[in-house]
C-alpha cells in the first residue's frame, strides 16, 4: 500500500478518537486500533513515512494530523512489528 493512503486512513482513525475529551485516551486509542487491525507491513510503511517527515512540522506537511503524529511517536514501540526471524 502507498504511504499516502495509509496516512489518510490513519487520519480518519485520528478524527474519530480526537473527539474524546481525554487526550491520553485518544492517543492510546489510535495506537491500539492501528496495532490490532493493521498488518505489520502497513505499520512499517506508516512509521517509515513518519520518519521521512522529520520534525513535527514535517509530519503535518507529509499529511499527518497532529494527533496521529503524536500517537505514532508516543506509542512507536508497541506499533513497531517484531523483526522477522
C-alpha positions in Angstrom: 0.0 0.0 0.0 1.1 3.5 -0.7 2.1 5.7 2.3 -0.3 8.4 1.3 -3.3 6.1 1.5 -2.1 4.8 4.9 -1.7 8.3 6.2 -5.2 9.1 5.0 -6.6 6.0 6.8 -4.7 6.8 10.0 -6.0 10.4 9.9 -9.6 9.0 9.7 -9.0 6.9 12.8 -7.5 10.0 14.4 -10.6 12.1 13.6 -12.7 9.6 15.5 -10.5 9.5 18.6 -9.9 13.3 18.5 -13.5 13.8 19.8 -12.6 12.1 23.1 -12.2 14.6 25.9 -9.2 12.7 27.4 -6.2 13.3 25.1 -4.2 10.4 26.5 -7.1 8.1 25.9 -7.3 9.3 22.4 -3.6 8.8 21.7 -3.7 5.3 23.1 -6.9 4.5 21.2 -5.4 5.5 17.9 -2.3 3.4 18.5 -4.2 0.4 19.8 -6.5 0.5 16.7 -3.6 0.6 14.3 -1.7 -2.2 16.2 -4.7 -4.5 16.4 -6.1 -4.1 12.9 -3.2 -3.2 10.6 -0.8 -5.8 9.4 2.9 -5.4 10.1 3.7 -4.3 6.6 1.2 -1.4 6.8 2.6 -0.3 10.2 6.1 -0.4 8.9 5.2 1.8 5.9 3.3 4.3 8.1 6.2 4.6 10.6 8.6 5.0 7.7 6.5 7.8 6.3 6.6 9.5 9.8 10.3 9.1 9.9 10.7 10.6 6.5 8.6 13.6 7.5 11.2 14.7 10.1 10.1 17.2 12.8 6.5 17.9 13.8 6.0 20.5 11.1 7.3 17.9 8.6 4.8 15.4 9.8 2.0 17.8 9.1 3.4 18.6 5.7 3.6 14.9 5.0 -0.2 14.8 5.6 -0.3 13.5 9.2 -2.7 15.3 11.5 -1.2 16.5 14.8 -3.0 13.9 16.9 -2.0 11.0 14.7 1.7 12.1 14.6 1.6 12.4 18.4 0.1 8.9 18.8 2.6 7.3 16.5 5.5 8.9 18.2 4.3 8.2 21.8 3.4 4.5 21.1 6.0 3.7 18.5 7.4 0.7 20.5 4.1 -1.1 20.5 3.4 -0.3 16.8 6.8 -1.4 15.5 6.4 -5.0 14.3 8.8 -7.6 15.5 11.7 -8.4 13.2 11.1 -11.4 11.0 13.2 -14.5 12.1 
